[in-house]
Amino acid sequence: MQTMTQDTLKINGDRLWKSLMELAQIGATPKGGVKRLALTDLDKQGRDLVTGWARQAGMSVTVDQIGNVFMRRDGKNNALPPIMSGSHIDTQPTGGKFDGNYGVLAALEVVRTLNDHKIQTEAPIEVAFWTNEEGSRFVPVMMGSGVFCGAFTLEHAYAAKDTEGKSVKDELSRIGYLGEQVPGDHPIGAYFETHIEQGPVLEDADKVIGVVPAVMGLSWYDCVVTGMEAHAGPTPMHLRKDALQVATKIMQEVVNIGNRYPPYGRGTVGMVQVFPNSRNVIPGEVKFSIDLRNVNDELLNKMHEEILAFVDQTSKATGLGVTVERVSYYPPCPFHPECVDAVRSATAKLGYSTMDVVSGAGHDAIYAARLAPAGMIFVPCKDGISHNEIEDAKSEHLEAGCNVLLHAMLDRAKIVS
């Protein structure tokens, strides 16, 4: 057998692609996507396939009480906490083949590659997949990793129900993934997650690897503007209490705030409900969502203060009632400098084009980072499209990201000489 050094070691890209395509057949949709919602029969089939592959690779499998799965390749010193990588295998109702799935199967390919070359690591290597990351069937999102890190309780997660009234705990039991290990009792030495970018930045810049220094924080709000519905014909313009016109002023300010804090400021209104929503009635009430994001707490707090101040000024100037309620807040998540450096060094060693990309989406790595050093690796996806059946990525980019993952994990796990 040819002697492989850490510097020349590469994964099997064809095997990675084949595994991705095989998993994608479970829940495959006519448009080429995947519908494999958390804790359904299809999710069980996906879990069984992946854990079967892990056992074939000589790994042991542990399941915790929220259904998170940890697949372990022993190291020389099993007293050391494992170097872990993973993501999720549940999908959106109209999801793609790569979101989440790539992170799990890339980590499995790392193990297969180490097996191929009979490489022993000092620390154990583990592959994880987390329960209900997408939140499509049950809320909250990132449920498994959130329970694991203590962001919310196991009882809260167990009680969550889908639209048919089925609970998380009952469905975990039904599909055979209600484990015994207490969430959070499983040690992590460091955590890496590979993922398609889910945005257009890498493709636009023609770069292969995104080094992810942080994930944006977000503030979500519900805003309600209350005016008075009236007939659109007889009511003069200066006597109207038009809730929609006032709401649109606030909506424009949301966008303006995002633009005032480049490069990572984001301001979005994605949902609007107009009452009574009739062609010839002046709107009496408008409810809409506000989504603000940025890369650090200081900037996100400034954006928060600015939208509240603008709402207050607008209400006083127009005489209409306006309420704003913050309904969700996720703080920005900077990744550990040593893990970020491990990704950056691996990318440089392998010679891939690269740039830093701050993630605008949530990932299980956010919660893992609360318990252990963590980092992420992005690869491009076609047109930046994700959460869509036409989600796509080039096999050579997926292979490159997996090679970076391999070397970043070895940087932490250490090859036994």
N, C-alpha and C positions, 0 to 999 in steps of 0.2 A: 504494500500500500504506500502511495506517495505520502511523504511527510508534509503535513500542513502546519504552517505557523499561524499565529493569531493574525498577522498582517495580511496573509493571503487567503484566509478562510472565507468561503462564500456559500450562500444557501443554494438550494435547488429551486430555481424560479419556476420551472415547469411543474414540479410537484406542488408548489404553493398554489399556482393557478388552478391545477386540477382539483385540489382540495376545495378551493373557493367555489368552483363551478359545481362540484358535487353537493356541497352544503346548500348552494343556491337552488338546487332542484327541490328541496323541501320547502314547500310553500310558494313554488314558482308561479308567477302570474303570466297571463297571455302576452303582456307588453314587455316581458323580459325582466321584470322585477321580482320582488319577494314579499309575500305577506306571511309573516311568522310572528304572531303576537305573543307576548309573554304569557307563559303558563298554559298555553293551548296544547292540543295534541301534537300540532306541528312543532311547537317549541320543544316538547318532549322528544320528538324524533331528532331534532337538531342537536339537543343535548346528548342524546344517546349516541349519535354518530361521532360527535367530537370527543366524548369521554372514551368511546371505543377506540378511536385513533390514539388517544393518550395511553391507554392500557397496552395497545400494540407497541407503542414506543417505550414500554417498560416503566410507565409512570404510575404512581399511586394516586387515587382520587378521593378527595374529601369534600363533603357538602355541608354547608352550615344551615342554620335554622331559617334563613331567608332564601335559601336555594342558591346562594353563591357557590361556585364550583372551583376548587383549587386542585390542579394536576401537577404532581411533584416529580422532578428528577433529582435524585439524591446527589449530594456533593460529597467531597472527601470529609468535610467537617459539618455534619448535620446539626450540630449545636448552633451553627450560625443561622441567622434569619435568612429566608430565601430571597433571591433576586427575582422579582416577579414581573410578568408582563401579561397584558390581556386587554379585554374590552367587553363587548356584549354580543349575543347572537339573536336577540329579539329585534324585530324590525317595525317600521311604520306600516300602516295598512296598505300603502302604496310605496313600499320601500325598495331599496336596491340591494345589489349583491355584496357591497363592500363596506357600507357603514357599520362599524362594530365588528362584523365578521372578519374583516381583514386583520384587525388587531389581535384577535384570538388565534387565527390560523397562522399569522406571521410568527407569533410566539411559539406555536407548536412546531413550525418549520425550524425555528432556532434549535429546539430540542432534537428534532430529527437529524439536523446537520451535525450537532455534537455527537450523536450516536453514530452517524456514518463514519466519522473520523476518530471515534473512540477517545474523545476528549473528555477528561474529567475536570470539573470545576471545584474550587475550594468550597464555595457556598452552594447550597442547593439552588436549582432553577425551578420556578413554578410558573404555570400558565393558568390564568384565572378568566372565568367569565362571570359577569355580575348580572343579577336578576333585574328585569324590568327597567333597563336604562332608558328606553324610549318614552315610557309613560303613556303609550298609546291605549293600552287597555286599563291600566291602573295608575292612579296618582298617589304619591308624588313620583316625578321623574327621577332617574338615577336611584331607584329605591334600594337595590341590593347594596351598593357601595355606600349609600347614605346611612342605612342601618348599621353597616359594618363600622363606620367611623363615628357613630353616635349622633349624627345630625338629626335623626328622629328615632323613635323607639320601635322595637320589634312589634309591639302590640298595635301601634298606629299603622304600621305597614300591613300586618295581618288583617286588620279590620277594613282595609280598602276593598271596595267592590267595583265590579265592572257594570256595564249598562244592563246586564241581565241579573244583577244581584249576587253574582258569584264572588266569594271572598278570596283574597290572596292565600290565606292559610289553607282553605279547603282545596284550592286549585294546586297548590304545591304538593299537598298530600295525594291528590288524585293522580298527578303525573309521576309521583315517586321521587320528588326532589325536596321533600321536607326533611332536611338533615338534622343532625344532633349537635354539631359544634356551635357554641355560642358565637354570634357575629362579633368580630373584633378580637376574639381570642387567637386568631390566626396571625402569626408574626409576619412582618414584611421588612426586609432589609433595605430594599429600594424598589421602585415601581416605574416601569416604562410602558407607554402606550403608543402604538403606531396607528395612524388613522388617515383616511383620505381627508383632504383639507376641508371639504364641504363649502368652499368658496373659490373665487376666481383668481386669487392673488398669485399663486405659484405659476399657474398656467399663463397668466398675462405676462409675468416676468420671465417666462421660459426657464424656470428653475426646477430641479428634480426633487430636492429635499428642503422641507421647511423645518428649521430649528425653532421650537416653540418655547419662548422664555416665560410665557404667562397666558392665562385665560382671562378675558375681560370679565369684570363684574357687571351685574345688571340690576336695575330697579324697574319693577313693573307696577303700574298704577291703573286704577279705574277712575275715569273722570266722568262726571255727570253735570250737564248744563241744563238748567230749568228755566224755560221761558213761558210763553202762553200760545197755545195753538189758536189760530183764527183763520177766517176765510181769506184766501189769497187775493180775491178781487176787491172786496169792499174795504179792506184794511189799508190805510195809507202807509207809506214806507216809514214815515217818522213816528208813527204810533205803534209800530210792531215790537214784539218781544220775541225775536227770532232766535231760537236756541241754536240752530244750525250755523247761522252766520257767526255767532260768538264762538261756537265750538271750532269752526274752521280757523279762526284767529289763533286759538290755542294750538291747534294741530300744526299750523305753520311755524309757530314758535318752537314746537318739539323738534322739527327739522332744523330750524335755525340754531338751536342749542347744540345739536349734533355736529353741525358744521363749524361751530365756534371752537371746538376742541379737537382738531385734527392731531395725529392721523387716526386715532382710535375712538374718537367720539362717534356715537351712534344715537340717532333719535328716530323713532318709528311709531306711527299709528297704524295698527294692523287690523283693528276691528272697530266697526262703527254701527250703532243701532239708532235709528231715527224714529221718533214717535210723533204723530201717528203714521208717518211714512205714506202720506197720500199726496197725490199730484197737486191738488189745489188747496192744501192746508199748510199754513205756516207752521213749521215744526215747533212743538212745545217742549220737547225733551230730547236730548242727545246723550247717549252713553258711548264712550269710546275708550280704547286702551292706549296706554303710553308705555313705550319701551325705551329706556335710556341705558347706555352701556359706555364703559371706558375701562382703561387698563389699570388704574389705581384708585384708591379710596378718595384721595384729595380731589381729583378731577370729577369723579362720580358724585361726590357730595356737592361740589359747585353746581353741577348740572341739576341735581335735586333741588337745591335752594333756588336756582333761577326759574325752574318751572313753577314752583310754588309761589314765588313772588309775582310772576307774570299772571298766573291764575287769579291771585288776589287783586292785582291792579285791574285786570279785565273785568272782574265781577263788579268792582266799585265803579268803573267807568261806564259800564253798560246797564247796571242795575239788575242784572240777572244773577240768579243763584248758581254758584259753581262749587262743586265738591270734588276733592281729589283724595283718594285713598291708596296708599302704597300696599299692594297685595302680595308682593314677593320681592325678596332681596337676596342676591348671591354676591358676596364680596369678591373682588378680584383675587385671582389665585396666581401668585408668582411661583414658578417651579424652582426646585433646589438648584443652586448654581453648579454643584458637582455633577448632577444628572444632565443639566443643560450642556455643560462642558463635555461630558462623555459623548453626547449626541454630536456636538460640534466637532470634536476630535475624530470620531468615527467617520463622519462625513468627509472631513478633510483627508483622512488617510485613504479613503476609498476613491477620492477624486471626483465626487459628484458636485454639480453646481448647487448652490444653496443660498438661502436668505432666511432671516428671522421672520416668523409669522406669528403674531399674537392671535390666539384662537378667539373667535367671537361666539362659539357654541359651547355648550356644556358637555363634559366628558366625565367618566368615572374617575379619571386621574385627579380631578379636583378634590374628590373626597379621599382618595388614597394619599394625596399630598398632605392631608391633615395628620397622618399617622407615620409617614416615612418620606424620605427624599424621593422626589418624583420628577419625571420629565416626559415630553411627548415628541413624536416625530410625525411630520405631515408629508404626504405625497400629493401630487396634483390629481384632481378629478376633472373629467371633461366638462367644459363650460362652467365649472364651479357648481354643478348641480348635484344635490343630494336630497334625501327624503323624497325620492321620485323614482319611478320604475325605470327611467332611462339613465339613472346614475351609472357612470362608467369610469374606468381608469385603465391606463396602459399597463400591460403585464410587466414591462421593463421598469416602470416606476414603482410598482408594487414590490418587485424583486429588489430594487435599490433600497427602498425603505426598510425591507426586512434585513438586508445586509447591514444597514446602519444599526438596526435594533440588535442584531447578533453581536456586533463589536461593542456597542454601548453596554449591553448586559455583561459581556465578558470583562469589560473594564471594571465592573463592580464585583462580579462573581469570582474572577481570577482563575486562569488556567493553572492546573497543577502541573508543574514541570517534571 
